[in-house]
């Protein structure tokens, strides 16, 4: 998804036209990236605080920060992979129909 918005941004930026359209596309990209980073950081913080600290209570803050960074990277890569998986699955309607018929 991020690649599509960046490609759209480059396309709009290279065309002569109203600069407001470029600004709107740029702001949509910034909002998208901000939302994704917030979700990834929330996931890392939740896993670190609720699971890692529960099983290893004597772990140092430096190691917790490293674990949170690793969880962030894994979560981001998993989300990126799921985006490609969702793209190959087709529309949401066909997926929901297939899941209903799966019973």
C-alpha positions as CSV (number, residue, x, y, z in Angstrom):
1,X,0.0,0.0,0.0
2,X,2.8,2.4,0.8
3,X,4.4,1.7,-2.5
4,X,1.2,2.6,-4.3
5,X,0.8,5.9,-2.4
6,X,4.4,6.8,-3.1
7,X,4.0,6.1,-6.8
8,X,0.8,8.2,-6.8
9,X,2.7,11.0,-5.1
10,X,5.5,10.9,-7.7
11,X,3.0,10.8,-10.5
12,X,1.1,13.9,-9.1
13,X,4.3,15.7,-8.3
14,X,5.7,15.3,-11.8
15,X,2.6,16.7,-13.5
16,X,1.9,20.3,-14.0
17,X,-1.3,21.3,-12.2
18,X,-2.7,22.6,-9.0
19,X,-0.2,22.3,-6.2
20,X,-3.1,21.7,-3.8
21,X,-3.6,18.2,-5.2
22,X,0.1,17.4,-4.5
23,X,-0.4,18.7,-0.9
24,X,-3.5,16.5,-0.4
25,X,-1.7,13.4,-1.6
26,X,1.3,14.2,0.5
27,X,-0.8,14.6,3.6
28,X,-2.6,11.3,3.0
29,X,0.7,9.6,2.8
30,X,1.9,11.2,6.0
31,X,-1.3,10.2,7.8
32,X,-1.0,6.6,6.5
33,X,2.6,6.2,7.7
34,X,1.8,7.8,11.0
35,X,-1.0,5.3,11.6
36,X,1.1,2.3,10.6
37,X,3.9,3.3,12.9
38,X,1.6,3.9,15.8
39,X,0.1,0.4,15.4
40,X,3.5,-1.2,15.1
41,X,4.8,0.6,18.2
42,X,1.7,-0.2,20.2
43,X,2.0,-3.9,19.3
44,X,5.7,-3.9,20.4
45,X,4.9,-2.1,23.7
46,X,2.0,-4.4,24.5
47,X,4.0,-7.6,23.8
48,X,7.0,-6.3,25.7
49,X,5.1,-5.1,28.8
50,X,2.5,-7.8,29.0
51,X,4.4,-10.9,27.9
52,X,8.1,-10.4,28.1
53,X,8.1,-8.7,31.5
54,X,5.7,-11.3,32.8
55,X,8.0,-14.2,32.0
56,X,11.4,-12.4,32.6
57,X,10.8,-9.9,35.4
58,X,14.6,-9.4,36.0
59,X,15.4,-8.2,32.5
60,X,17.2,-4.9,32.0
61,X,15.7,-1.8,30.3
62,X,18.3,-2.0,27.6
63,X,17.3,-5.6,26.7
64,X,13.6,-4.7,26.8
65,X,14.3,-1.9,24.4
66,X,16.1,-4.3,22.1
67,X,13.3,-6.8,22.3
68,X,10.7,-4.1,21.5
69,X,12.7,-3.0,18.4
70,X,12.8,-6.6,17.2
71,X,9.1,-7.0,17.8
72,X,8.5,-3.8,15.9
73,X,10.6,-5.1,12.9
74,X,8.8,-8.5,12.9
75,X,5.4,-6.8,13.2
76,X,6.2,-4.5,10.3
77,X,7.5,-7.3,8.1
78,X,4.4,-9.4,8.9
79,X,2.1,-6.6,8.0
80,X,4.0,-6.0,4.8
81,X,3.7,-9.7,4.0
82,X,0.0,-9.8,4.8
83,X,-0.6,-6.9,2.4
84,X,0.8,-8.9,-0.4
85,X,-1.3,-11.9,0.7
86,X,-4.5,-9.9,0.9
87,X,-3.8,-8.5,-2.6
88,X,-3.6,-12.0,-4.1
89,X,-6.8,-13.1,-2.3
90,X,-9.0,-10.9,-4.4
91,X,-11.9,-8.7,-3.1
92,X,-13.2,-8.8,0.4
93,X,-16.5,-10.1,-0.8
94,X,-15.1,-13.2,-2.4
95,X,-12.9,-13.9,0.6
96,X,-15.9,-13.6,3.0
97,X,-18.0,-15.8,0.7
98,X,-15.2,-18.4,0.7
99,X,-14.8,-18.3,4.4
100,X,-18.6,-18.8,4.9
101,X,-18.6,-21.8,2.6
102,X,-15.6,-23.2,4.4
103,X,-17.7,-24.8,7.2
